[in-house]
Structures are given as structure tokens and as C-alpha cells.
């Protein structure tokens, strides 16, 4: 099986990050005060139900995050989900219902919608990229181009859209990029590396530093920007070679070269990837396509909160 990065599911680590984000959101919305508009207009004992509704089509992600926000903001409200994370919805679809204190619901509204909208926007964009490469062998991956503090949540959302997670951070894989290779006297350094030399040194470092530890088998990936570099580095058998900013014809040639010299090495294309170009990149035969836009350019999915006007509810 090809080597794989950790794929993010909702777990204790993701929830802990979410809780920190929610607490920061509460602080910036309420500071040390209250939602004075709601306090001024809503009786303190008023109860009701309001439904989060999709205003546009997309893929939902972040329902566990919404539950964390509700729990953190006020125990006098509850959240009932009508869909699941990863589910595609159409405009008008009820996503979840908040019930309980009207004051609590109004106070939590923006934080809940911000979480759900951001994560669902990422999932929706990821799903579009996955659909664009359907029928090819290529898999879509995210990058570390994430919002500070949100990385696990955003990568979770990518997975809900059907795409894959690249490395989570600097600590869980070796990724030798152009600036590592260019490190030399001109940059105030002591050495300059060819891609092959860098892979050899990285493998040696892992073996010596983590002997007997699973980290000795950490994924080693290296970036190249020419077919000659690719030819040289394939001899060292890195797990993945990142083909940076190569046009489709060069990518095809790179795939052919890989198949001849080291068929087990995975090829990842990166740079210049968007919804207009991703299909042609996938059709070159590369295994992976990394797309920073999944997280840095996703548009928030439009979700709204509508009061239910049943008997006894506040509307």
C-alpha cells in the first residue's frame, strides 16, 4: 500500500481545538458583557426553537463543532441534527434545530453559523475538486495553508468533502522543499543539497534519531521542478515526489519516467491548480494533487437560522 498521511476524523484532539476556537469566539462577541440587544428585547424565561437551514447547495461539515459551541455558550439550549457531516444538501434543507432559551439561541447564533458555514464551505469546495477528477487515479489533498488555530477543523472539513489530508504539521512528515535544497552559502548556510542528497540525509537522520520508534518510518517527500531532478531523486526511492508547477505534458513525462525507474514512488502535482485545470492535471497519471485553495480560498456556505412558528414558540 502507498504511504499515507494521517487522515483527520473528529476526535479528542479536533474537539479540543474546536473548544479553544469557540471560547475565543465567545470572548470577542461578548467580552465581559452580554448580548445586550437580546437582553433588552427578549424575556429571560422565553423558550423557542429555531432551525439552521441551508440557503444554497453544498456539503455540510462541522455539526460536532456546532454542538461544542452550543454546550460552551449556554446549557439551557440543545442542538438536534437533521443531516450528517459529509452529506450534500440543497437550498431549504433543515440542517439542525436549536431549542431552549431564546436568549441563549440568539447569543449563540453567529458563533454556530460561523463554524458551520466555514467548515461546510471547505467541504463543499473539496467535493467539487473530487468530482472534477472522478474516473482518474488522482486523489485531491489539502495543504498547510490553513487558518491559524483552525488546522484540524479545516482538515476535518476537507475529509468530509471527500478529499484527503496532507501532513498535519511540520512534525509528522519530512517534506524537502526548494528552500531546503537552496540552503547554501548564499543563504548564510553551510551546505547545498541536490534532491537525492537531501533524501539520503533525511533517511539517515530518521534512522539514527528514531531507531526503534515508529517515527523512523516517517513519510519522506521531496519537491522537484525539472525532469532531470526527478530522474536523480527516483534512485533514492522517496515515498512521494512533489512535481512543482509542471505543465501537463511535463507531468505526463514525469509519470512515464517514474513508471520506468521506481513505480512504487507516488507522484504529487502542485502549483497552478484550480477547478479549470485540475482535470487535465489528473489525466496525466499523477497519484496526488495538492490544492491550497481548499482551505485558503473556500467561500463560506450560506446557512441561516429560522424560528419555528409552532404553538408555544417565540417567533
VEXGU-629041 format. One record per residue (C-alpha): x, y, z; residue in one letter. Coordinates in steps of 0.5 Angstrom, whole numbers, plus 500, padded with zeros to 3 digits. Layout:
BEGIN
XYZA...
***
This chain:
BEGIN
500500500X502507499X505511505X499516507X499522512X494522518X487523516X483527521X477525524X473528529X477526536X479529542X485533539X480536534X475538539X480541544X482545538X475547537X473549544X479554544X476557538X469557541X472560547X476566543X469567539X465568546X470573548X471577542X463577542X461578549X468581552X466581559X459583558X452580555X448580548X445587550X440587544X437580546X437582554X433589552X428585548X427578550X424576557X429572561X424566561X423566554X424559550X423557543X426553537X430555531X432551525X439552522X437552514X442551508X441557504X445554498X447547496X453545499X456539503X455540511X461540516X462542523X456539526X460537532X463544532X457547533X455542539X461544542X459552541X452551544X455547550X460552551X455558551X449556555X447550558X440552557X439550550X440544546X442542539X439537534X442535528X438533522X443531517X450529518X457531516X459530509X452530507X450534501X444539502X440543497X437550499X432550504X435543507X434544515X441542518X440543525X435545531X437549537X432549542X431552549X433559552X431564547X437569550X442563549X440561542X441569540X447569543X450563540X447564533X453568530X458563533X455557531X453559524X461562523X463555525X458551521X459556515X467556514X467548515X462547510X465552505X471548505X468541505X463544499X470546495X473540497X467536494X468540487X475538486X474531488X468531483X473534478X478529478X473523478X475517474X482518474X487515479X489522482X487524490X486531492X490533498X490540502X496543505X498547511X495554508X490554514X487559518X492560525X489555530X484552525X488547522X485541525X478543524X479545517X483539515X477535518X472539513X477537507X476530509X468531510X468533503X472527500X479530499X485527503X489531508X497532507X501533513X498536519X504540521X512540521X513535526X509529522X513528516X519530512X518535506X524537503X522544499X526548494X528553500X531547504X535545497X537552496X540553503X547555502X553560503X548565499X543564505X548564510X548556511X554551511X551547505X547546499X543540497X541536491X534533492X538526492X543528497X537531501X533525501X539521503X541525509X533525511X533518511X540517515X537522520X531519522X534512522X539515527X535519531X529515532X532508532X526503534X521509534X515509529X518516527X524512524X519511518X516518517X514520510X520523506X517527501X522532496X520537491X523538485X522543479X525539473X525532470X533532471X532533478X526528478X531522475X536524480X532523486X528517484X534513485X533515492X526512493X523517497X516516499X513522495X516527490X512533489X512536482X512543483X509548478X510543472X505544466X501537464X506535458X512535463X507532469X506526463X513525462X515525470X510520470X513516465X520517468X517514475X514508472X520506469X525508474X521507481X514505480X513505488X514512489X508517489X508523485X504529487X503535483X502542486X502549483X497553479X492548481X484551480X478548478X479550471X486546471X485540476X482535471X488536466X493535471X489529474X489526467X497526467X497520471X500523478X497520484X496526488X494533487X495538493X491544493X492550498X485553495X481548499X483552506X485559504X480560498X474557500X467561501X463560507X457556506X451561507X447558512X441562516X437561523X430561522X425561528X420555528X413558529X409553533X404554538X408556544X414558541X417565540X417568533X
***
